[in-house]
Amino acid sequence: MVNGFGGTPAMELYLMYGAARRILERRGLRVARSLVGTYVTSLEMAGCSFSVARLDDELCRLWDAPVHTAALRWGE
């Protein structure tokens, strides 16, 4: 997950995601799920945060479950 702090354009967040993904893949890690966007902000601050988690089958199933929150919405 690449989360913008409010002042970073989406294009820059996607560039950061691409760089991070290349680093992870060079280390033999596979990205199964990803989110890029501004989800939790810090008063229009520039920059972003990265979150990486190791997923097993159960966590992938939970990740893919429908979600309806202020920041995220997918599924039924």
SETOR-895230 format. One record per atom (N, C-alpha, C, CB): residue in three letters; atom name; x, y, z. Coordinates in Angstrom, 1 decimal. Glycine has a CB too. Example, Ala and Ser with C-alpha at 12.3 -4.5 7.8 and 13.67 -1.06 7.14 Angstrom:
# SETOR-895230
    r   a       x       y       z
  ALA   N    13.2    -5.7     7.8
  ALA  CA    12.3    -4.5     7.8
  ALA   C    13.2    -3.3     7.8
  ALA  CB    11.3    -4.5     9.0
  SER   N    12.8    -2.2     7.1
  SER  CA    13.7    -1.1     7.1
  SER   C    12.9     0.0     7.9
  SER  CB    14.1    -0.6     5.7
# end
This chain:
# SETOR-895230
    r   a       x       y       z
  MET   N     0.9    -1.2     0.0
  MET  CA     0.0     0.0     0.0
  MET   C     0.9     1.2     0.0
  MET  CB    -1.0     0.0     1.2
  VAL   N     0.6     2.1    -0.9
  VAL  CA     1.3     3.4    -0.9
  VAL   C     0.2     4.4    -0.6
  VAL  CB     2.0     3.7    -2.3
  ASN   N     0.3     5.1     0.5
  ASN  CA    -0.6     6.1     1.0
  ASN   C    -0.1     7.5     0.9
  ASN  CB    -1.1     5.8     2.4
  GLY   N    -0.7     8.4     0.1
  GLY  CA    -0.3     9.8     0.1
  GLY   C    -0.8    10.5     1.3
  GLY  CB    -0.9    10.4    -1.2
  PHE   N    -0.1    11.6     1.7
  PHE  CA    -0.4    12.4     2.9
  PHE   C    -1.3    13.5     2.5
  PHE  CB     0.8    12.8     3.5
  GLY   N    -1.8    13.7     1.3
  GLY  CA    -2.7    14.7     1.0
  GLY   C    -2.1    15.7     0.0
  GLY  CB    -3.1    15.5     2.2
  GLY   N    -0.8    15.9    -0.1
  GLY  CA    -0.3    16.9    -1.0
  GLY   C     0.5    16.3    -2.1
  GLY  CB     0.6    17.9    -0.2
  THR   N     0.5    15.0    -2.2
  THR  CA     1.3    14.4    -3.3
  THR   C     0.4    13.9    -4.4
  THR  CB     2.1    13.2    -2.7
  PRO   N     0.6    14.4    -5.6
  PRO  CA    -0.2    14.0    -6.7
  PRO   C    -0.2    12.5    -7.0
  PRO  CB     0.2    14.7    -8.0
  ALA   N    -1.3    11.9    -7.5
  ALA  CA    -1.4    10.5    -7.8
  ALA   C    -0.3    10.0    -8.7
  ALA  CB    -2.8    10.2    -8.4
  MET   N     0.1    10.8    -9.7
  MET  CA     1.2    10.4   -10.6
  MET   C     2.4    10.1    -9.8
  MET  CB     1.4    11.5   -11.6
  GLU   N     2.8    10.9    -8.8
  GLU  CA     4.0    10.6    -8.0
  GLU   C     3.8     9.4    -7.1
  GLU  CB     4.3    11.9    -7.1
  LEU   N     2.6     9.2    -6.6
  LEU  CA     2.4     8.0    -5.8
  LEU   C     2.6     6.7    -6.6
  LEU  CB     0.9     8.0    -5.2
  TYR   N     2.1     6.8    -7.9
  TYR  CA     2.3     5.6    -8.8
  TYR   C     3.7     5.4    -9.2
  TYR  CB     1.4     5.8   -10.0
  LEU   N     4.5     6.5    -9.3
  LEU  CA     5.9     6.3    -9.6
  LEU   C     6.6     5.7    -8.4
  LEU  CB     6.5     7.7    -9.9
  MET   N     6.2     6.1    -7.1
  MET  CA     6.8     5.5    -5.9
  MET   C     6.4     4.0    -5.8
  MET  CB     6.3     6.3    -4.7
  TYR   N     5.2     3.7    -6.2
  TYR  CA     4.7     2.3    -6.1
  TYR   C     5.6     1.5    -7.1
  TYR  CB     3.2     2.2    -6.5
  GLY   N     5.8     2.0    -8.3
  GLY  CA     6.5     1.3    -9.3
  GLY   C     8.0     1.0    -8.8
  GLY  CB     6.6     2.0   -10.6
  ALA   N     8.6     2.0    -8.2
  ALA  CA     9.9     1.8    -7.7
  ALA   C    10.0     0.8    -6.6
  ALA  CB    10.5     3.2    -7.2
  ALA   N     9.0     0.9    -5.7
  ALA  CA     9.0    -0.1    -4.5
  ALA   C     8.7    -1.5    -5.0
  ALA  CB     7.9     0.4    -3.5
  ARG   N     7.8    -1.6    -6.0
  ARG  CA     7.5    -3.0    -6.5
  ARG   C     8.7    -3.6    -7.2
  ARG  CB     6.3    -2.9    -7.6
  ARG   N     9.5    -2.8    -7.9
  ARG  CA    10.7    -3.3    -8.6
  ARG   C    11.7    -3.8    -7.5
  ARG  CB    11.4    -2.2    -9.5
  ILE   N    11.8    -3.0    -6.4
  ILE  CA    12.7    -3.4    -5.3
  ILE   C    12.3    -4.7    -4.7
  ILE  CB    12.8    -2.3    -4.3
  LEU   N    11.0    -4.9    -4.4
  LEU  CA    10.5    -6.1    -3.8
  LEU   C    10.7    -7.3    -4.8
  LEU  CB     9.0    -5.9    -3.5
  GLU   N    10.4    -7.1    -6.0
  GLU  CA    10.5    -8.2    -7.0
  GLU   C    12.0    -8.6    -7.2
  GLU  CB     9.9    -7.8    -8.3
  ARG   N    12.9    -7.7    -7.2
  ARG  CA    14.3    -8.0    -7.3
  ARG   C    14.8    -8.8    -6.1
  ARG  CB    15.2    -6.7    -7.3
  ARG   N    14.1    -8.7    -4.9
  ARG  CA    14.4    -9.5    -3.7
  ARG   C    13.6   -10.8    -3.7
  ARG  CB    14.1    -8.7    -2.5
  GLY   N    12.9   -11.1    -4.8
  GLY  CA    12.2   -12.4    -4.9
  GLY   C    10.8   -12.4    -4.3
  GLY  CB    13.0   -13.4    -4.2
  LEU   N    10.3   -11.2    -4.0
  LEU  CA     9.0   -11.1    -3.4
  LEU   C     7.9   -10.9    -4.5
  LEU  CB     8.9   -10.1    -2.3
  ARG   N     6.7   -11.5    -4.4
  ARG  CA     5.7   -11.3    -5.3
  ARG   C     4.6   -10.4    -4.7
  ARG  CB     5.1   -12.6    -5.8
  VAL   N     4.2    -9.4    -5.4
  VAL  CA     3.1    -8.5    -5.0
  VAL   C     1.8    -9.1    -5.4
  VAL  CB     3.3    -7.0    -5.6
  ALA   N     1.0    -9.5    -4.4
  ALA  CA    -0.3   -10.2    -4.7
  ALA   C    -1.4    -9.1    -4.7
  ALA  CB    -0.6   -11.2    -3.6
  ARG   N    -1.4    -8.1    -3.9
  ARG  CA    -2.4    -7.1    -3.9
  ARG   C    -1.8    -5.7    -3.7
  ARG  CB    -3.5    -7.4    -2.7
  SER   N    -2.4    -4.7    -4.2
  SER  CA    -1.8    -3.4    -4.0
  SER   C    -2.8    -2.3    -4.0
  SER  CB    -0.7    -3.1    -5.1
  LEU   N    -2.6    -1.2    -3.2
  LEU  CA    -3.4     0.0    -3.2
  LEU   C    -2.5     1.1    -3.3
  LEU  CB    -4.2     0.0    -1.9
  VAL   N    -2.9     2.1    -4.2
  VAL  CA    -2.1     3.3    -4.3
  VAL   C    -3.1     4.5    -4.3
  VAL  CB    -1.3     3.3    -5.7
  GLY   N    -2.9     5.4    -3.4
  GLY  CA    -3.8     6.5    -3.4
  GLY   C    -3.7     7.3    -2.1
  GLY  CB    -5.3     6.1    -3.5
  THR   N    -4.6     8.2    -1.9
  THR  CA    -4.6     9.1    -0.7
  THR   C    -5.7     8.6     0.2
  THR  CB    -4.7    10.6    -1.0
  TYR   N    -5.4     7.8     1.2
  TYR  CA    -6.4     7.2     2.1
  TYR   C    -6.4     7.8     3.5
  TYR  CB    -6.1     5.7     2.2
  VAL   N    -5.3     8.0     4.1
  VAL  CA    -5.2     8.7     5.4
  VAL   C    -4.2     9.9     5.2
  VAL  CB    -4.7     7.7     6.5
  THR   N    -4.8    11.1     5.3
  THR  CA    -4.0    12.3     5.0
  THR   C    -3.4    12.9     6.2
  THR  CB    -4.8    13.3     4.2
  SER   N    -2.5    13.9     6.0
  SER  CA    -1.9    14.7     7.1
  SER   C    -1.9    16.1     6.7
  SER  CB    -0.5    14.1     7.4
  LEU   N    -3.1    16.7     6.6
  LEU  CA    -3.2    18.1     6.3
  LEU   C    -2.4    18.6     5.1
  LEU  CB    -2.8    18.9     7.5
  GLU   N    -2.6    17.9     3.9
  GLU  CA    -2.0    18.3     2.7
  GLU   C    -0.5    18.3     2.7
  GLU  CB    -2.4    19.7     2.3
  MET   N     0.1    17.4     3.5
  MET  CA     1.5    17.2     3.6
  MET   C     2.1    16.5     2.4
  MET  CB     1.9    16.5     4.9
  ALA   N     3.2    16.8     1.9
  ALA  CA     3.9    16.1     0.8
  ALA   C     4.4    14.8     1.3
  ALA  CB     5.0    17.0     0.2
  GLY   N     4.5    13.8     0.5
  GLY  CA     5.1    12.6     0.8
  GLY   C     4.1    11.4     0.8
  GLY  CB     5.8    12.7     2.2
  CYS   N     4.6    10.3     1.2
  CYS  CA     3.8     9.1     1.3
  CYS   C     4.3     8.1     2.3
  CYS  CB     3.7     8.4    -0.1
  SER   N     3.5     7.1     2.6
  SER  CA     4.0     6.0     3.4
  SER   C     3.8     4.7     2.6
  SER  CB     3.2     5.9     4.8
  PHE   N     4.6     3.7     3.0
  PHE  CA     4.5     2.4     2.4
  PHE   C     4.1     1.4     3.5
  PHE  CB     5.8     2.0     1.7
  SER   N     3.2     0.5     3.2
  SER  CA     2.9    -0.6     4.1
  SER   C     3.0    -1.9     3.3
  SER  CB     1.4    -0.5     4.7
  VAL   N     3.7    -2.9     3.8
  VAL  CA     4.0    -4.2     3.2
  VAL   C     3.6    -5.2     4.2
  VAL  CB     5.5    -4.3     2.6
  ALA   N     2.9    -6.2     3.7
  ALA  CA     2.5    -7.3     4.6
  ALA   C     2.7    -8.7     3.9
  ALA  CB     1.0    -7.2     5.1
  ARG   N     3.1    -9.7     4.7
  ARG  CA     3.2   -11.0     4.1
  ARG   C     1.8   -11.7     4.2
  ARG  CB     4.2   -11.9     4.9
  LEU   N     1.2   -12.1     3.1
  LEU  CA    -0.1   -12.6     3.0
  LEU   C    -0.1   -14.1     2.8
  LEU  CB    -0.9   -12.0     1.9
  ASP   N    -0.9   -14.8     3.6
  ASP  CA    -1.1   -16.3     3.3
  ASP   C    -2.5   -16.4     2.7
  ASP  CB    -1.1   -17.1     4.7
  ASP   N    -3.0   -17.6     2.4
  ASP  CA    -4.3   -17.8     1.7
  ASP   C    -5.4   -17.1     2.5
  ASP  CB    -4.5   -19.2     1.5
  GLU   N    -5.4   -17.3     3.8
  GLU  CA    -6.5   -16.7     4.6
  GLU   C    -6.5   -15.2     4.6
  GLU  CB    -6.4   -17.2     6.1
  LEU   N    -5.3   -14.6     4.7
  LEU  CA    -5.3   -13.1     4.6
  LEU   C    -5.7   -12.6     3.2
  LEU  CB    -3.9   -12.6     5.0
  CYS   N    -5.3   -13.3     2.2
  CYS  CA    -5.8   -12.9     0.8
  CYS   C    -7.3   -13.0     0.7
  CYS  CB    -5.1   -13.8    -0.3
  ARG   N    -7.9   -14.0     1.3
  ARG  CA    -9.3   -14.1     1.3
  ARG   C   -10.0   -13.0     2.0
  ARG  CB    -9.8   -15.5     1.9
  LEU   N    -9.4   -12.6     3.2
  LEU  CA   -10.0   -11.5     3.9
  LEU   C    -9.8   -10.2     3.2
  LEU  CB    -9.3   -11.4     5.3
  TRP   N    -8.6   -10.0     2.5
  TRP  CA    -8.3    -8.8     1.8
  TRP   C    -9.4    -8.6     0.7
  TRP  CB    -6.9    -8.8     1.2
  ASP   N    -9.7    -9.7     0.0
  ASP  CA   -10.6    -9.7    -1.1
  ASP   C   -12.1    -9.6    -0.7
  ASP  CB   -10.5   -10.9    -1.9
  ALA   N   -12.4    -9.7     0.6
  ALA  CA   -13.8    -9.6     1.0
  ALA   C   -14.3    -8.2     0.8
  ALA  CB   -13.9   -10.0     2.5
  PRO   N   -15.6    -8.1     0.7
  PRO  CA   -16.2    -6.7     0.5
  PRO   C   -15.9    -5.8     1.7
  PRO  CB   -17.8    -6.8     0.3
  VAL   N   -15.7    -4.6     1.3
  VAL  CA   -15.4    -3.6     2.4
  VAL   C   -16.1    -2.3     2.0
  VAL  CB   -13.8    -3.3     2.5
  HIS   N   -16.6    -1.6     3.0
  HIS  CA   -17.4    -0.4     2.9
  HIS   C   -17.0     0.6     4.0
  HIS  CB   -18.9    -0.6     2.8
  THR   N   -15.9     1.4     3.8
  THR  CA   -15.5     2.3     4.8
  THR   C   -15.4     3.7     4.1
  THR  CB   -14.2     1.9     5.4
  ALA   N   -15.1     4.7     4.9
  ALA  CA   -14.9     6.1     4.4
  ALA   C   -13.7     6.1     3.4
  ALA  CB   -14.6     7.1     5.5
  ALA   N   -12.7     5.3     3.6
  ALA  CA   -11.5     5.3     2.8
  ALA   C   -11.5     4.3     1.7
  ALA  CB   -10.3     5.1     3.6
  LEU   N   -12.1     3.1     1.9
  LEU  CA   -12.1     2.1     0.9
  LEU   C   -13.5     1.5     0.7
  LEU  CB   -11.2     0.9     1.4
  ARG   N   -13.8     1.1    -0.6
  ARG  CA   -15.1     0.6    -0.9
  ARG   C   -14.9    -0.4    -2.1
  ARG  CB   -16.1     1.7    -1.2
  TRP   N   -15.1    -1.7    -1.9
  TRP  CA   -15.2    -2.6    -3.0
  TRP   C   -16.0    -3.8    -2.6
  TRP  CB   -13.8    -3.0    -3.5
  GLY   N   -16.4    -4.6    -3.6
  GLY  CA   -17.2    -5.8    -3.4
  GLY   C   -18.7    -5.5    -3.3
  GLY  CB   -16.8    -6.5    -2.1
  GLU   N   -19.4    -6.3    -2.8
  GLU  CA   -20.9    -6.2    -2.7
  GLU   C   -21.3    -5.0    -1.9
  GLU  CB   -21.5    -7.4    -2.2
# end
